[in-house]
Amino acid sequence: MDIGYARVSSNSQNLDSQIESLQQAGCSKIFTEKKSGKQADNRPELKNALDFAREGDNFIVTRLDRCSRSVQDLFQILKALEVKGVAFKATEQNFDTSTSTGKLMLGILSVIAEFETNLRAERQADGIKSAIKRGVKFGRSRKLTDKQVAEIIQLQQTGKLTNQAIADKYEIARSTLLREVATYKKGTLEPIEK
């Protein structure tokens, strides 16, 4: 049986062209997923497709990067398929692990795919560093002003209210209260844990 697996990285992307290619390749069962391809272990439909495959089946994707973006994940997937006696094919890249040339080319391209992923990560990190230098703030904005945090510290020091009671008073989560106080103090004594 020919089993297809189609994947895009986000919900806004379309799977139609991959599904059409897999159907033309003869896939009678196609698993689809809208998830990042960085790690295989966070993709339930990939797991379902691998579990579904049986000895003598072909596991088919349109391109190598639809299955995996890291060498480690790719070879874990290939090993799992090999143990089950299932061949791996990529229709648009003419790969077939049932041949020695296909196995060699798959290894080479998987290294290139990982290299590209690493380059993207480096460019993203450089972009973040540049944005920080320009004063761009990342993450959520603070829930409390410095004045409110100072008031909270005074309330903590009296010992009359627990951190939870203080958090309730300011309508924030206890974890937010503790984080805001720790950020405000920056190296001084930690807030009282009550």
C-alpha positions in Angstrom: 0.0 0.0 0.0 1.2 3.5 -0.7 0.8 5.8 2.3 1.1 9.5 1.9 2.1 12.2 4.4 1.5 15.9 3.7 2.5 18.7 6.0 2.6 22.5 6.1 4.0 24.6 8.9 0.9 26.8 9.7 -2.9 26.8 9.5 -2.8 29.6 6.9 -0.9 27.4 4.4 -2.7 25.0 2.0 -2.2 21.2 1.7 -4.1 20.8 -1.6 -1.1 20.6 -4.0 0.7 18.0 -1.8 -2.5 15.9 -1.5 -3.0 16.1 -5.3 0.7 15.0 -5.9 0.3 12.1 -3.4 -2.9 10.9 -5.0 -1.2 11.0 -8.4 1.6 8.9 -6.9 -1.0 6.3 -6.0 -1.4 6.9 -2.3 -4.7 5.3 -1.1 -4.3 6.6 2.5 -3.0 10.2 3.1 -2.2 11.7 6.5 -2.2 15.5 6.7 -0.8 17.9 9.3 -0.4 21.6 9.9 2.6 21.7 12.2 6.2 22.7 12.3 8.6 20.1 10.8 11.4 20.9 13.3 10.7 17.9 15.5 9.0 14.7 14.7 7.8 14.0 18.2 5.2 16.9 18.2 3.4 15.7 15.1 0.6 13.2 15.9 -0.4 12.6 12.3 3.2 11.7 11.4 3.1 9.2 14.2 -0.2 7.8 13.0 1.1 7.5 9.5 4.2 5.6 10.7 2.1 3.4 12.9 -0.3 2.6 10.0 2.6 1.5 7.6 3.1 -2.2 7.3 5.8 -4.4 5.7 5.9 -3.9 2.0 4.2 -0.5 2.1 5.7 2.7 0.6 5.7 5.8 2.8 5.5 8.8 0.4 6.0 12.5 0.8 6.2 15.2 -1.9 9.5 16.6 -0.6 12.0 15.6 2.0 11.4 18.8 4.1 7.7 17.8 4.4 8.8 14.9 6.5 11.6 16.4 8.6 13.9 19.4 8.9 16.6 17.7 11.0 18.9 14.9 10.2 18.3 13.3 13.6 14.5 13.2 13.1 14.8 12.1 9.5 17.0 9.1 10.3 14.8 8.1 13.3 11.9 8.1 10.8 13.8 6.2 8.2 15.0 3.7 10.8 11.5 3.1 12.1 10.3 2.5 8.5 13.3 0.2 7.7 12.6 -1.9 10.8 9.0 -2.3 9.5 10.1 -3.1 6.0 8.6 0.1 4.6 10.3 2.0 1.7 10.5 5.9 1.8 9.9 7.9 -1.3 9.8 11.6 -2.1 7.9 12.2 -5.4 9.3 15.7 -6.3 12.9 14.7 -5.5 12.9 11.3 -7.0 14.0 9.5 -3.9 13.4 5.9 -3.1 15.1 4.3 -0.1 14.7 0.9 -1.7 17.7 1.8 -3.9 21.3 2.4 -2.7 21.4 5.7 -4.7 18.2 6.8 -3.1 19.7 6.1 0.4 22.8 8.1 -0.4 21.0 11.1 -1.9 18.5 11.2 1.0 21.4 11.4 3.4 23.0 14.2 1.5 19.8 16.2 1.2 18.9 15.8 4.8 22.2 17.3 5.8 21.4 20.3 3.5 17.9 20.6 5.0 19.4 20.8 8.5 22.0 23.3 7.3 19.2 25.5 5.9 17.2 25.3 9.2 20.3 26.3 11.1 20.9 29.2 8.8 17.3 30.4 9.3 17.7 30.2 13.1 21.0 32.2 12.9 19.3 34.9 10.8 16.4 35.0 13.2 18.7 35.4 16.2 20.7 38.1 14.4 17.4 39.9 13.7 16.3 39.7 17.3 19.7 41.1 18.5 19.4 43.9 16.0 15.8 44.7 17.2 16.9 44.7 20.8 19.7 47.2 20.0 17.1 49.4 18.4 15.0 49.3 21.6 12.3 46.9 20.4 10.8 45.1 23.4 9.8 41.4 23.2 7.3 39.5 25.3 4.3 40.7 27.3 4.1 44.2 28.9 4.3 44.4 32.6 1.1 43.9 34.6 2.1 46.3 37.4 3.8 49.7 37.7 7.0 50.2 39.7 4.8 52.0 42.3 2.4 49.1 42.6 5.4 46.7 43.0 6.8 48.9 45.8 3.4 48.8 47.5 3.4 45.0 47.2 6.8 44.7 48.7 5.7 46.7 51.7 2.6 44.5 52.1 4.9 41.4 51.9 7.2 42.8 54.6 4.3 43.4 57.0 3.6 39.7 56.9 -0.2 40.3 57.3 -1.2 39.0 53.9 0.0 36.0 51.9 1.3 36.4 48.4 -2.0 34.9 47.1 -4.0 37.5 49.1 -1.9 40.3 47.7 -2.2 38.9 44.2 -6.0 38.7 44.6 -6.0 42.4 45.7 -4.2 43.5 42.6 -6.2 41.1 40.4 -3.2 39.2 39.1 -1.9 35.7 39.4 0.4 34.8 42.3 3.1 33.8 39.8 2.9 37.2 38.1 3.2 38.9 41.5 6.3 36.9 42.4 7.9 37.5 38.9 7.2 41.3 39.0 8.6 41.6 42.5 11.7 39.6 41.6 12.3 41.7 38.5 11.8 44.9 40.5 14.3 43.9 43.2 17.0 42.8 40.7 19.4 41.1 43.0 18.1 42.1 46.4 16.3 39.8 48.8 13.7 37.5 47.2 10.0 38.1 48.1 8.5 36.2 51.1 7.0 32.9 49.9 3.6 32.6 51.6 
